[in-house]
Amino acid sequence: MNSLFAALALIGRAALSALAGIGRVTLFALSIFTHGLRPPFYGRQFAAALFQIGWLSLPVVGLTALFTGGALVMQIYAGGARFNAEAVVPQIVAIGMVRELGPVLVGLMVAARVTAAIAAEIATMKVTEQIDALITLSADPIRFLVAPRVLAGVLTVPVLVAVGDTVGIMGGYAMATGTLGFNPAAYLRNTVSFLEATDIASSLAKGAAFGYVATLMGCYHGMNAGRGARGVGRATKGAVEAAAVLILAVNFLLTGVFFAL
């Protein structure tokens, strides 16, 4: 009986800890809207975040999408050949990249690159008491550090998703026409005719949601980092793990929403 109560107490403590964590993240997210979107606005910080999240992420996003598109074509062609359905390769590659693989891969790449960088930067500022200095100078850390990064993530990641979708489709096009013998004009025609506006809209909406999650997790874990080098490391690791898991969870939810439309 005592062991049963101990197990229930352990489960209860874990549940309460999880709920408390969700509450802290929710309050932090609300503080961005209640404090971070009021003047003064820090244009230089916003521009630097746009450059870091958007422009500097283009190489890794482009290469990831390019190789994924090429590999996807080969896999679909090999599977379709078993049922004499090789002709559907352009359509499946297009919808697979735009609706699912493109947004998710871009979101995970942003989580790996941007979330880690944001968490490490803000955590280091906290450890070295730069955030305390901002408060002393009457500069709200939410407005100065968090809001520009979150806004930049929401605006730039959909652009990265659009680039990733396009590069992925073109990578599949290059593989299909250069290796598998597809007609270039027919491949492009089938790709364009199969995609619908809702496919593109769902892809960009996922990009905005993933950008928000990735930057929010980086800022939250950085602002709540422990002291010392170990605190910075834990904040960075926790931010990337939380961002990756939440991106996959949000993707599942949004896929269900768009699937029902």
C-alpha positions as CSV (number, residue, x, y, z in Angstrom):
1,M,0.0,0.0,0.0
2,N,2.8,2.4,0.8
3,S,4.5,1.7,-2.5
4,L,1.2,2.4,-4.3
5,F,0.9,5.8,-2.5
6,A,4.5,6.6,-3.3
7,A,3.9,5.8,-7.0
8,L,0.8,8.0,-7.0
9,A,2.6,10.8,-5.3
10,L,5.4,10.6,-7.8
11,I,2.9,10.8,-10.7
12,G,1.1,13.7,-9.0
13,R,4.4,15.6,-8.5
14,A,5.3,15.0,-12.2
15,A,1.9,16.2,-13.4
16,L,1.9,19.3,-11.2
17,S,5.4,20.1,-12.4
18,A,4.3,19.7,-16.0
19,L,1.3,22.0,-15.4
20,A,3.5,24.6,-13.7
21,G,5.9,24.6,-16.6
22,I,3.0,25.0,-19.1
23,G,1.7,27.9,-16.9
24,R,5.1,29.6,-16.9
25,V,5.5,29.3,-20.6
26,T,1.9,30.6,-21.1
27,L,2.5,33.6,-18.9
28,F,5.8,34.3,-20.7
29,A,4.1,34.2,-24.1
30,L,1.3,36.5,-22.8
31,S,3.9,39.0,-21.5
32,I,5.2,39.4,-25.1
33,F,1.8,40.7,-26.2
34,T,1.1,42.8,-23.1
35,H,4.6,44.4,-22.8
36,G,6.6,43.6,-25.9
37,L,4.3,45.1,-28.5
38,R,4.0,48.5,-26.9
39,P,6.5,51.3,-27.6
40,P,9.4,51.9,-27.6
41,F,10.2,49.6,-30.5
42,Y,13.8,48.5,-31.1
43,G,14.3,48.5,-34.8
44,R,17.9,47.7,-34.7
45,Q,17.3,44.6,-32.6
46,F,14.5,43.6,-35.0
47,A,16.6,44.0,-38.1
48,A,19.4,42.0,-36.5
49,A,16.9,39.2,-35.7
50,L,15.6,39.2,-39.3
51,F,19.2,38.8,-40.6
52,Q,20.1,36.1,-38.1
53,I,16.9,34.0,-38.4
54,G,16.1,34.6,-42.1
55,W,19.2,35.3,-44.2
56,L,21.7,33.2,-42.3
57,S,19.4,30.2,-42.3
58,L,19.0,30.1,-46.1
59,P,22.0,27.9,-46.8
60,V,21.1,25.1,-44.4
61,V,17.4,25.3,-45.4
62,G,18.2,25.2,-49.1
63,L,20.6,22.3,-48.8
64,T,18.3,20.3,-46.6
65,A,15.3,20.8,-48.9
66,L,17.4,20.1,-52.0
67,F,18.6,16.7,-50.8
68,T,15.2,15.8,-49.3
69,G,13.5,16.5,-52.6
70,G,15.9,14.4,-54.6
71,A,15.7,11.5,-52.1
72,L,11.9,11.8,-52.0
73,V,11.7,11.4,-55.8
74,M,13.8,8.2,-55.7
75,Q,11.8,6.7,-52.9
76,I,8.4,7.4,-54.5
77,Y,9.6,6.2,-57.9
78,A,10.9,3.0,-56.4
79,G,7.6,2.4,-54.6
80,G,5.4,3.5,-57.5
81,A,7.3,1.1,-59.9
82,R,5.9,-1.9,-57.9
83,F,2.3,-0.8,-59.0
84,N,3.2,0.8,-62.4
85,A,2.4,4.2,-60.9
86,E,5.6,6.0,-61.7
87,A,3.6,8.8,-63.4
88,V,2.3,10.2,-60.0
89,V,5.8,11.0,-58.8
90,P,5.6,14.8,-59.5
91,Q,2.2,15.1,-57.8
92,I,3.2,13.2,-54.6
93,V,6.5,15.1,-54.4
94,A,4.8,18.4,-54.7
95,I,2.1,17.8,-52.1
96,G,4.6,16.0,-49.8
97,M,7.1,18.8,-49.8
98,V,4.5,21.7,-49.6
99,R,2.1,20.3,-47.0
100,E,4.4,18.3,-44.8
101,L,8.1,17.8,-45.3
102,G,9.0,21.4,-46.3
103,P,7.5,23.1,-43.2
104,V,8.6,20.4,-40.8
105,L,12.2,20.3,-42.0
106,V,12.5,24.0,-42.1
107,G,11.0,24.2,-38.6
108,L,13.5,21.6,-37.2
109,M,16.4,23.3,-38.9
110,V,15.4,26.6,-37.4
111,A,15.0,24.9,-34.0
112,A,18.5,23.4,-34.3
113,R,20.1,26.6,-35.4
114,V,18.2,29.6,-34.3
115,T,16.6,28.4,-31.1
116,A,20.0,27.2,-29.8
117,A,21.6,30.5,-30.7
118,I,18.9,32.6,-29.1
119,A,18.9,30.5,-25.9
120,A,22.7,30.6,-25.6
121,E,22.9,34.3,-26.3
122,I,20.1,35.4,-23.8
123,A,21.3,32.9,-21.2
124,T,24.8,34.3,-21.4
125,M,23.5,37.8,-21.0
126,K,21.7,36.7,-17.9
127,V,24.7,34.9,-16.4
128,T,26.9,38.0,-17.1
129,E,24.2,40.2,-15.6
130,Q,23.6,42.2,-18.8
131,I,19.9,41.7,-18.4
132,D,20.1,43.2,-14.9
133,A,21.9,46.1,-16.5
134,L,19.1,46.6,-19.0
135,I,16.5,46.7,-16.1
136,T,18.7,49.2,-14.3
137,L,18.7,51.4,-17.5
138,S,14.9,51.1,-17.6
139,A,14.9,49.0,-20.7
140,D,12.3,46.2,-20.5
141,P,14.1,42.9,-21.5
142,I,10.9,41.5,-23.0
143,R,10.7,44.5,-25.4
144,F,14.4,44.7,-26.1
145,L,15.4,41.0,-26.3
146,V,12.3,38.8,-26.7
147,A,9.7,40.7,-28.8
148,P,12.0,41.5,-31.8
149,R,13.2,37.9,-32.0
150,V,9.7,36.4,-31.8
151,L,8.3,38.8,-34.4
152,A,11.2,38.2,-36.7
153,G,10.6,34.4,-36.4
154,V,6.9,34.7,-37.2
155,L,7.7,36.8,-40.3
156,T,10.8,35.1,-41.7
157,V,10.2,31.4,-41.2
158,P,7.2,31.3,-43.6
159,V,9.6,32.8,-46.2
160,L,12.1,30.1,-45.4
161,V,9.3,27.5,-45.8
162,A,8.4,28.9,-49.2
163,V,12.1,28.8,-50.2
164,G,12.4,25.3,-48.9
165,D,9.3,24.1,-50.7
166,T,10.5,25.5,-54.0
167,V,14.1,24.2,-53.6
168,G,12.8,20.8,-52.6
169,I,10.5,20.5,-55.6
170,M,13.3,21.7,-57.9
171,G,15.6,19.1,-56.3
172,G,13.1,16.4,-57.1
173,Y,12.7,17.9,-60.6
174,A,16.4,17.7,-61.2
175,M,16.6,14.1,-60.0
176,A,13.5,13.0,-62.0
177,T,14.5,14.6,-65.3
178,G,18.2,14.0,-65.0
179,T,18.2,10.4,-63.8
180,L,14.8,8.8,-64.0
181,G,13.9,10.0,-67.5
182,F,10.9,12.2,-66.8
183,N,9.9,14.9,-69.4
184,P,10.8,18.3,-67.9
185,A,7.8,20.2,-69.2
186,A,5.3,17.4,-68.2
187,Y,6.9,17.2,-64.7
188,L,6.5,20.9,-64.1
189,R,3.0,21.0,-65.6
190,N,1.8,18.1,-63.3
191,T,3.4,19.8,-60.3
192,V,1.8,23.2,-60.9
193,S,-1.6,21.8,-61.8
194,F,-1.8,19.5,-58.8
195,L,-1.1,22.1,-56.1
196,E,-3.9,24.1,-54.7
197,A,-4.1,27.4,-52.8
198,T,-4.9,25.6,-49.6
199,D,-1.7,23.6,-49.8
200,I,0.4,26.7,-50.0
201,A,-1.6,28.5,-47.3
202,S,-1.2,25.5,-44.9
203,S,2.5,25.4,-45.6
204,L,3.0,29.1,-44.8
205,A,0.7,29.0,-41.8
206,K,2.8,26.1,-40.4
207,G,5.9,28.2,-41.0
208,A,4.5,31.1,-39.0
209,A,3.6,28.8,-36.1
210,F,6.9,27.0,-36.2
211,G,8.8,30.3,-36.2
212,Y,6.8,31.5,-33.2
213,V,7.5,28.2,-31.3
214,A,11.2,28.1,-32.1
215,T,11.9,31.7,-31.1
216,L,9.6,31.6,-28.0
217,M,11.4,28.5,-26.7
218,G,14.8,30.0,-27.2
219,C,13.8,33.2,-25.4
220,Y,12.0,31.5,-22.6
221,H,14.8,29.1,-21.7
222,G,17.4,31.8,-22.1
223,M,15.5,34.2,-19.8
224,N,15.1,31.4,-17.2
225,A,18.6,30.0,-17.4
226,G,20.5,29.0,-14.3
227,R,23.7,30.6,-13.2
228,G,27.1,29.6,-14.6
229,A,28.2,27.8,-17.7
230,R,26.1,24.7,-16.8
231,G,23.0,26.9,-16.7
232,V,23.7,28.2,-20.2
233,G,24.2,24.6,-21.5
234,R,21.1,23.4,-19.9
235,A,19.1,26.3,-21.2
236,T,20.3,25.7,-24.8
237,K,19.7,22.0,-24.6
238,G,16.2,22.4,-23.1
239,A,15.3,25.1,-25.7
240,V,16.2,22.9,-28.7
241,E,14.4,19.8,-27.2
242,A,11.3,21.7,-26.3
243,A,11.2,23.5,-29.7
244,A,11.6,20.3,-31.7
245,V,8.9,18.4,-29.8
246,L,6.5,21.4,-29.9
247,I,7.0,21.9,-33.6
248,L,6.1,18.2,-34.3
249,A,3.1,18.5,-31.9
250,V,1.9,21.8,-33.6
251,N,2.4,20.2,-37.0
252,F,0.2,17.3,-36.0
253,L,-2.5,19.7,-34.7
254,L,-2.4,22.0,-37.8
255,T,-2.4,19.0,-40.2
256,G,-5.6,17.8,-38.5
257,V,-7.1,21.3,-38.8
258,F,-6.2,21.7,-42.5
259,F,-7.2,18.1,-43.2
260,A,-10.7,18.8,-41.9
261,L,-11.1,21.8,-44.2
